[in-house]
Amino acid sequence: MSPKLLQKIQNKTAKIAVIGLGYVGLPLAVQKAKAGFTVIGIERKRERVDMVNKGKTYIPDVVNDDLEKVVKNGKLKATQSFNPVSEVNVICICVPTPLTKNKEPDTQYIENVTERMLPYLHKDQLVILESTTYPGTTEEIILPKIQNMGLNVGKDFYLAYSPERIDPGNKKYYLSNTPKVVGGVTPSCTQLARVLYQQIVQEKIHTVSSPKVAEMEKLLENVFRNVNIALVNELTILCERMGINVWEVIEAAKTKPYGFMPFYPGPGLGGHCIPVDPFYLAWKAKEYAFNTRFIELAGEINDMMPYYVVERTARILNQQKKCLNGAAILILGVAYKKDVGDLRGSPALKIIALLEKEGATINYNDPYVPLFKLNGKEYRSVEINNSEIGKNDLILITTDHTVYDYQKIVNKAKLVFDTRNATKSVKVGREKIHLL
């Protein structure tokens, strides 16, 4: 292990490059800068670079005052250029890892940034991948490219994987108070990465034997949630047919002090991790002649939920002698989870597309998403007032933002289809409410 690099990390004189300033990269860059490191953010989007350099955040989990402070004191700056890689001691890669249309891993962003940083790499640098991906990515994509330069891992350079654990909108757990998992290609790689994160994370740094273990650990976290959400989604459909309130069932089950963890149904899964990760693992498993049937089934069930929501919407309207074709529907919340403006993979977008395909007229309100584009069409959030609520045939709650006055909404609505149990505290007008 390089004593010089270790010392720079320990005394915080190490310069750090964070490649990708999105929902993972920007919080990481700010936290490292707050800890005392000099950080250079490398981001392909010009508008993000400009905002960072002005000290203005575009990520809700990054406090504007924190960003402004580290920019003003020179601890953080952003650029589109990869030239600064030649000046830094540590490189953290935080780029997207989406799925293709065929639900196969799309690692083009990891491959691209690796290729672009190669000309600037030099000895005694630590490279850490944080993007969620399939087991083997670090050692199969990044490692060979750097080794082909004639550098030896664990001696000339150091490579590790440390999965991000960013939960947008979580007010209790954030980067600095969430334990970190680290797995290096060699023991010295693991040790250097562990020391780095010790400088910025208050909680325990848990080391594992390899990047593959750390990559699989991240998938386990999200597959666990995906599978359990699929289970409760399937039970929701059964309970509806049996005339049972699934939300009441879950509340009753929660009274057991052991052996049960509550998960909740919804209109589908959103975000970057939970809907994506099972398919990453299923794809990689085929390399080992193994089919992850249980995991793939969970993914299929969750992918089906937007279709079920549209089917239920049609049935709810039909009970009132109204047709889905031509119905006016107001969607409340298009973000994938409450109290954030993150649209990545939001089931509301699929639901809107399906409803419009059936001939419904759609408007939406979301205080966190003033506008968005879907299939080439621009949508703008309408004002939510008594007139807007009352003129619609049905109010469809797809995201349970806490800013909504649900009692007022139910009072003025003709019908409400609540896919999040957001109206649980509503006392008057429950006859108008249909739960998922």
Secondary structure, DSSP 8 states (H G I E B T S, - for coil): --HHHHHHHHTT--EEEEE--STTHHHHHHHHHHTT-EEEEE-S-HHHHHHHHTT---STTS-HHHHHHHHHTTSEEEES-SGGGGT-SEEEE-----B-TTS-B--HHHHHHHHHHGGG--SSEEEEE-S---TTHIIIIIHHHHHTTT--BTTTEEEEE------TT-SS--GGGS-EEEEESSHHHHHHHHHHHHTT-SS-EEEES-HHHHHHHHHHHHHHHHHHHHHHHHHHHHHHHHT--HHHHHHHHTT-SSS-------S---SSSTTTHHHHHHHHHGGGT---HHHHHHHHHHHHHHHHHHHHHHHHHHHTT--STT-EEEEE--SSSTT----TT-HHHHHHHHHHHTT-EEEEE-TT-SEEEETTEEEE----SHHHHHTSSEEEE-S--TTS-HHHHHHH-S-EEESS-TTTT--S-GGGEEE-
